[in-house]
Amino acid sequence: MKKLLSILCAAVLLVTLVFSCVSCNGSSEGKDFKVGVILIGDENEGYTYAHINGIRTAAKELGLSDDQIIWKYTVPETEVCHDAAIDLVEQGCTVIFSNSYGHQPYMKQAAQECPDVTFVAMTGDQAATSGLSNYKNAFTGVYQSRYVAGVVAGLKLAELVADGKLTEANYDGENIKLGYVGAFPYAEVVSGYTAWYLGVKSVVENVTMQVTYTSSWFNITAEGTVAQTLASNGCVIISQHADSTGAPAAVQALQDAGQVVYCVGYNVDMLSVAPNAALTSPTNNWAVYYKYALETAKNGGDIAINWAKGYEADAVGITALGSACAAGTQEKINEVVDGLKNGTIHVFDTSKFTVNGETLTEYLADVDGDFAPDTNAIWDGYFHESEMRSAPYFDIRIDGIVETNK
């Protein structure tokens, strides 16, 4: 009986091993090459929509067919992500992407279990320290395009001042009020809103900004409500790091009611919901990364552990300028983008901001993703964002900006 039981156990183990190997292996040759995509939202959410467009554009350029890409939409940042990843492996995907920070632990778990499949956690920050050769992170230098969008807003603000359009309500003492709808107080959001603020400040020096968090990446109602509150507090231009059209739509409604207020969106062109209020939106050209990653994987190469490109690779930009933009905006944009490309402009130039009244000469940032400061990120007079890992790690709270929760 014991011998029979041993034989049965051995057989079960063999079957388990066989199926385990099948579920975590695949082919990347020719038509057998399959790509899995795990998305936090769908086409109705701006951030995810930008990823979808990027993948479709890259796939078309590389000659991939629709049936070579398997999509998983509205996947939450829970164990459901791990299950989705394993399902994609079982369907034959040899490279799998996720697009939200909270997917990271589940993608990492899947990478540990399936060493022959490559997993890329977009906006993640632990690939370099994971010890896994098949686990990758990627992001863009979107802080650069946020800075450029800030310049656009600054030029509009200067025009409003020159035309006498601002009232006492738009000022906090001598400083003009700006507003920002943020999702969460993560480094990614802090990096983005600081870059935008510094872009505005490069044109109009006397500005202050209120950032209000919604505690959600996508909540049309909450984002609209926050934008209304910021505007009621006198903020004359409102930007966002949140993924819906809620804030621009609310700003347009306020403008239609006679208030002097404008907005800068994120990811997608907001002119459809805010035709007179929207100035532009900083955006990612995800097709640049996805073409690189898909082509590399398809040819059997090794995708970079950390990838982050900005204007130098046309991986970031801004959407079409709205009709409300100040005269000469495009010419100034061209000048600023050239400066970012050739290194004469650095977004986080430490001579352009202070912390508690002091200029920073060094700052320990959390580069390894363990939520503890570990590496100096300031030298040569500026903070070196996204150079030591792909995901943003600028989390400095600079003077002139205050944060609140909804």
N, C-alpha and C positions, 0 to 999 in steps of 0.2 A: 504493500500500500504506500509506504514511504517512498519507494523507488518510483512508483507511478506518479505520486504527487510531485516529486522532484522533476520528472520528465515534463509534466504538465506546466509547472512553473517556468521551466526553461523555455518551453514553447511559447508561453505567454510573453516572456521577456524578449524572445527573438522577434515575435510579431510586433511588440511595442517599439523595439529599436528600429525595425524596418519602417514602420509607419512614421516614427519620429524623423528618420532620415529623409523620407519622402516629403514630409511636410515642411522641412527646412532646407530643401535643396531645389534648385531649378536651373534652367539653361538660359543664357543671355545671348544666344546666337540667332541671328536672322529673325524670322517670324515668331520664334519661341520666346523672344525677349518681351517680357511683360512688366509693366510699371504699376505700382499701387500708390494711391493717393488718399490720405486721411485728412479730412478738412473739418475745422471747428464750426463752419457755417456752410452756406450754399451761395448760389448766385445772387441772392437778395442781400447779401452782407458784403460791404465794400472790400474789406481786407481779403476775404476768401475769393471774391470775384476776381481780384487782381491776380491771385495765384492761379485760378482756373484759366484765365486768359493767357498767363505766362506759359503754363504747361501746354495748352493747345497750340499756341504759336510755335513753341519749341518743337513739339511733336510734328507739326506740319512741315517745318523746315528740315527735320531729320527724316521725313518720310515714314513716320510711324502711323499705323492705322488706328482707328477708334477702338477696335477690340484689343489692342495691345495696352490700353490704359484702363484700369479698374478703379472706379471712384467710390469713396466712402464719405458721404456728406453728413453734416451736423453731428459729428462724433464728439462727445463731451470729454473733458479732461479727467477721465476716470478709467477704471479697469476695462471699460468698453473699448477704449483705444487699443489696449493690448489684444483684446479679442479680435478687433478689426484687423490689426497687423498680422496676427497668426492666420486669419482667414485669407488674407491677401497672399501670404506665403503658400498656403495650401492650394491657391488658385494658380500658382506658378510665377508669381512676381519675384523678381530677383533684386529689385531696388524699390524701396518704399519710402515715401515722403509724408511727413505730417507738418501742419502749418501753424500750430499754436504752442506756446511755451509750456503750458500745462500737460501737453502730450508727452513731454520728454521722459519722465520715469518709465512710462509704459513702452515707449519705443526702445529705450535702453534695455528693459527687461526682455523684449522680443529679440533684440540684437544678441543678448547673452544666450538665448535659447536657440537661435538660428544663425550660427556663425558664417554660413555660406550665402547669406542674404545681406545686402547693404541697407541700412536704415538711416535716414536723414531727418533729424528733428530741426525744422526751421525755427529760428530764434532761440534755440537751445544753447546751453553754455557749458556742458560737461563732457563733450566728446574727447577733448584733449587729455582729460584726466581719468577717463573711464577705463583705459587699458584695453579697449575693444577696437580692433582694426576695422570693423564693419559698422561702426557707429559714427555718424558725422553731424556737424552743425553747419548752418549757413544763415546768413542775413545779408542785408545791403547796408550801404552807408547812407541810409535815408535821412540821417541827421543833416547831411549836406543839403538835400532838397528842402528840408524844413527851414534851414537857414535862408535859403533863396526865397522861399515863400514868405519868410519874415521880412525880407527886404521889400518884396512886393507890398506887404502890409504897411511897412514903414513909409514907403513912397505915398501911399494913399493917405496915411495919417498926416504926413507933412502937407499934403494938398488940403486936407480938411482944416488944418490949423491956418494955412495961408488964406483960405476962403472964409475964415471966421465961422465955421460950421459947428464948432464945439461949444459946449456950455459949461458952467461951473460944475455941473453934475459929472462931467467927464474927467474931472481932475481930482487927484488926491494930493492936496497941497499944490506943488508946482508940477507934479507928474501926471501924465495922461494915463488913464486906466485901460488896460487890456484884459481880456478874459480867455480862459482856456478850459475846455471840457476834457478831463482826463479819465481814463478807465481805472487804472490801478497805480499805486505809487512805486512801480517797478523802475529799475534803471532805464529800461527801454523808453518808458514814458517821460521820465525826468530828463534823459538825454534829448528827447525830441522837443519837449516844451522849452527847454533852455536854449536849444539851437534856434528855435523860432523867435524867442524873445530877443536873443542877441542879434538876430537878423533885423528885427524891427529897430532895435537900439542902435544899430550901425547907421541908421538914417535919422532917427529921432531919439536923442539921448535921454530926454526926460520922460521915461515911461516906467510904469509899475504894472505887475500882472497878478491876477488872482486865478489860481488853478483849483478847480472843484472836481472831485472824483465821483464817478457814478458806481464804482465797484462792479462794473460789467463792461465787456468789450463791445457788446451790441445791445442797446436798449433805446429804441427810438424815443419812447416817452420820457425816460430819465434824461437823455441827452438834450432833448428839446426843453425840458423844464429847467435844467441847469443853465442852458444858454439864455433863457428868458430871465432867470435870476441874475445872471452876470450882467445882462443888458440893463436890467432895472437898477443895478448898482452903479451904472454909468460907464460900463466897459464899452468902448466904441468899436473895437474890432475883436472878434472872438474866433479862436482857432480850436482845434480838437485833436486828441488822440483817442478816438472812439470810432466805431466802424459803421455807424448808420448815418442817414441823412437827417436825423432828428434836429441837430443843432442848426445846420444851414436853413432848413425849412422854418424853424422858429424865428431865426434872424430875419428871413425874408418877410414873414408875417409882421414882425415888429416894424420893419422898414416900410411896408405897405401902409401901416397905421400912422406913419409920419415920423418915426424915430430915426435919428442918424446913427446907424449901426451897420457893420459889414462883417463878413466871415471869411475864414480860410478853412477849407475842408481837409480831408485825408483820403488817400488811395484813389478816389475816382473824381471825375468832373462833377461838381455840385451845381452847375448852371441849370440843370433841368428842374431842380427844386428851389433854387435861389438865383434866378436869372439876373437880378439887379443887385443882389447883396453879396454874392460870391465873387471873390477876387481870383482865387486859384486853389489848387490842392497839391501839396507835395505827394509824390507817388513813387512806387517801385516799379521798375521794369523787370519783373520776375523772369521774363523770357530769357534774359541774358544768363542767369544762373541755371535755369532748367535746361537750356540748350547745352551748356557746358557739362552739367551733371549727367544728363541722359546720353549724350554722345560718348562721354567717358565710360559710363557703365555698359552701354551697348557694345563698345569696342573692347570690353574686358579690362579697362583701366581702373585705377583707384581714385575715387573722388576725394578731393581735399578734405582733411579733418575739419578745418575751419575755412570758410569762404566768405569774404565781405568786400564788395566793390561798390564804388560810388560813381560820380560823374566821369571818372577816368575810363570807365568801361560802359558808360551810358546805362548803368544799372539803376539809376535814379533820375528823377526829373520833376517837373511840375506840369499840371494840366493847363489847358488853354486859359489865357487871361480873360477875365470877365470885362464887360464893357465899362464897369465902374472903375477900373484900374486907372491910376494917374498917368498922365502923358509922360512918355519917355521910359516907361517901365521895362519894356522889352530890351532897350539898349542897356539899361542898368543891369538887368539879368545876365545878359551876354558877358558883361564886364566881370560880374561876380563869379559866374561859372568858370570863366577863363582863369580867374585868380585861384579858385579851388583846384582846378586841374593842374596849374603850374606851381602850386604851393606858396603863392604869395599871400593867400588868405587861408587862415586856419579858423574853423568854426569856434573852437574853444580856446582862443587866444587868451591867455591869462591876464594880459594887460587890459582886457575889455570887460572884466567883471571882478567883483570882490566877494569875499565871504567874511561876514562880521567886520567889514571895513578894511580887510587885509587882502593883499594880492597873494595868491598861492604860488609857491615855488616847487612844491611836491605834494603828492596826494596818493595814499595807498588805496587802490581800487580792488574790488573783488573780481579778479580775472579768472580764477579757477572755478567759479560758480558754487562755492560752498557758503556764501553769504557772510564771509569774513574778509576784511581787507588783507591783501597779500602782496601786491605789486605796485611800485610807484609808476604812475601813468603820466606824470608831467615832466617834460624836459624840453629844452630848446624853446621855452616860452609858451608852450601850449599843451593841452591835454590830448593824448594820443588815443582817440576813440576808435574802437573796433580794429585795432592793429595787432593786438595780442590774443584776441579771440574774435569770432564773428559777431556775437550778440553784444549789444551796447553794455558798457559798464560805467558810464558817466552817471553818478548818482549824487553829485554835489548840489546842495541847496545854496544857490547864490543870492546875494542881496538883490532886493527889488521884486522878488517873487514870494507870494504866500500861498499855502496849500490849505484847502478845507475839504471836508466830505459833504456830500449831498445831504 
